[in-house]
Amino acid sequence: MLLENFSWPEVKELKFDDLVVVLPLGSFEQHGHHLPLTTDTDIVTAIARRMEQQRPEKILCLPTLWPGHSTHHLFFPGTLSVHQAPYIQLVIELCSSIAKMGAKKVFLLNGHGGNDVPLRAAVRELKTTFPTLQVVYASYWTIAAKSIKEVRESELGGLGHACEMETSVMLHLHPERVKMNKARRDGPKHTDEFRKADMQYGRAVYFVNEFHEISETGTVGHPDLATAEKGERFMRGIVQEVTQFVDEFAKW
């Protein structure tokens, strides 16, 4: 079910005890020389909508929140960002509205790495305000780590931003918007275990970089390895694994 298709009396009649409300979270930021500014939003929206198509009786899908916390990308023109405090408050306000509709379970499905810290803070605040509302947050690449690893060809460092995976998925979803002739490998060159960068690598030490400090082009990873066929496989695995999580969450 898609919330935007309902009238308010129809929302009032929904049986929220049987529903998981999914709020996709994206960004509007630079993605190298070859991908559009809406890449994160495009991908997480496609994942959420495909999940809803598989579980229309179980998922109430909301429109994607496209503003994100992208301060680290502001060096690159075109990026639109919200600072952490207002972003946290925005998510809290939206979830408050969802709770007032009658929702019992809310899944914040994230598609942008920069949203991670403020989303964790928002979930903590929501628990205090709405003790009985179950709110969970996850980025799709963490839930779908197994299937992503099975599809990727790049070594550690190949998945990051405008990378092998994101470029492949965009070639699958919106090939007309991808400029493969401008795709270049880029990113940090550090080899020590504390500064390696990859979507599937958890560093032991937390620190912050501005994106132009680690990438000249705005890319981190190996977009040259991307194909539309690989993008279809990435999407199939991601949607399957995230949907499996929703099935479990619905039982909580």
N, C-alpha and C positions, 0 to 999 in steps of 0.2 A: 504494500500500500504506500502511496506517495501522498504526503500531507497536503501538498499544494493542490491536489485534485478534489479535496473535501470542502464542503460548506461547514459552517460552525455547528449547525444541528447534527450533521453527520459525525463530526468529531465527538460531540457530546454523547453519542450512542455507542462509541467504540468500547470494546471490552479490553481495557488496558491490562487486566490480569494475565491475558494471554499474549501480550505484545512486548517486543523489544523495540524501543525507539532508538533509531540510529541517526546520529548527527555526524556527518562527514565534515572534516576540517582540512582546509587546504591553505594555499598562500597565493600571493601575486608577486612574483619575484623573478629576477634574472635566472636563466638556465643556459648559460654559455652562449656561444654564437649560433647554435643550431636548433634550439628548442624555444617555444613561446613562453611568455611570462606566466601563463596560466597552467603550466605543466602539472604541478602538484595538485591543483584543483581539478584538472581534467581527469587525472588518474584516479584519485580517491573517489570522485563522483562516479566514474565508470564502475569501480569496484562495488560501491554501495548500491548502485542501481541493478547490477547483475545479481547481487545477493538478494535484493528485494524480489527480483523476478523468480528466483529459486524458492523463496519462502514468503510469498505474498500474504499468507494467512498469519505469519508470525512476526514480520518486520514492518514497522511504520517508519519509512525513510523520510528524513527532512531534507530541505535544500542545503547544499554545501555552504558552509561558512568560508567564503573565499579570502577575507583579510586574515593575515597570519602575523606571527612575531618573526619578522625578517630583518631586524636591525643590522645583522651581520652582512647583509647583501646590499645595503644602501649605497655603497660606493659605485655600484653598477646602475646606470640610469634605467628607469622603468619600474624599479622595485617600489612597492607600496607596503608599508609596514605599520604595525601597531605595537607600541611599547608593552612591556610585560603586564604592568598593573592594569591598564584599561582592557587588555586582552583577557586577563583572568576574570575581570568583572563582567566582560561581555559574555563569556562562556557561562558564568554563574547566572546572569540574568536570563539567558536563553534556557538554561536547564530549569530555572525557577518557573518560567512560563510553561515548560514541558510538564513539570510536576503539578502545576495548577490545572492542567488539562486532565490529570488523573493518572499519568504514567507511573509505573512501578519500577521499570528497568530502563536505564539509558546507557547506550554504548557510544562513547566518543571515539569515532574511527578517524585516526589521524593520518594525514598524508604529507606532512612537512616536519622535518627534524627539529627546526627551530621552535616549534610549538610545544616540545616535550616538557620543558621545565614549567612554563606557566600552566599547562594542562594538569600536571601533577598537583600544583598548588590549588587550582580550581576544584579538583576532586576532593581535596582535603577540606576546603571551605564548605563545599556542598554537603559533605557528610555531617558537618556541624549544624548546618541550617535545616537539612532535611534528613533526619536520622534514619527514616525507614525507606528512603529512596535509594535504590541500588544504582550507583553510577560507576561504570568502569571505563578505563581509557587504555587504548593500545594503538601503536602505529602498525599499519598493515604488514610492513616488512619484518616486524618481530614475530607476529603470529604466524606468518607464512615463511619463516626462515628456512624450513626444510625444503619446500618446493623451490624457493628461489635458489638455494644452493645447488639443487639438482639441475637447474637450467643454465646457470651462469657458466661462462667459459673463462672469464678473467681470473687472474690470481688475486690475492689480497691486495686491495687498493683499486680494484676495477669497478667497485660499486660505491657510489658516493652521492654525486649531484650531477644531473644531466649526463648520467653514466651509461654503462651497458644496459642496465635494466630499464631505467626511465626512458632512454632513447628507443629501446626496442618496443616498449609498451606504447609509446607515442606513434611509432611507425605502424603499429597494429591499429590504434584507435584513430589517429589523425595524420596519415602519411603526407597529406598535402601541406602540413604545417611544419614538417621537419626538413631542415636543410643539411643533409648528410655531407655535402661537399664542404661544409664549414665545421664539421665535428672534429675535434682534436683532443688527444689525451692531455690531461693536466692534473694538478693536485700536488699535495706535499710530497717531498722526496725523502722524508725521514725514514730510517730503517729501524730505529730503536723501538722497543715494544711499547713505550709510553706515548709515542707520537704517531703511530701508524693510523691511517684513516681508511675506514671501509664500513659500509652499512652493516656488515655482518661481523664486525670486530668490536668487542667491548673493551675500551681502554680502562686501565686501573686508576688513572689519574684524570681528574676533570679540570679542564681549562677552556678558555674561550679565545678564538681567533676571529678577526674580521676576515671576510671571505677573500678579499683582494690580497691578504697577506699570505695565502696559501695557494692561490690560483690566479694566473694572469688573465685567463679567458672566462673565468666563472664556472668552469667545469672541474669536477673531481671524479676521476675514473676513466674508463675506456669506452667511450661512445662509439668508437670505430668498429667495435665488435657487434654492434646492434643490428638486428634484422627484424622484420615484421613477423616472421615465423616464430622467432624466439619470443617476441612480445606477446603473441597469442598464447604460448606455453606459460610464460610468466603469469599472465592474467588468469588463465585457467587454474593454475595451482594456487594463486593468491585467493581468488574467489572461493575456491573449494575449502581452503584451510580457515579463512575468516568466517565462512558460513558455518563450518563445524564448530567454531567457538561460539557463535550465536546460538546454535542448537544447545550447547552446554549451558550457556548463560541463562537461557530461557528456563532452565530447571532450577536455578538457584533460589 
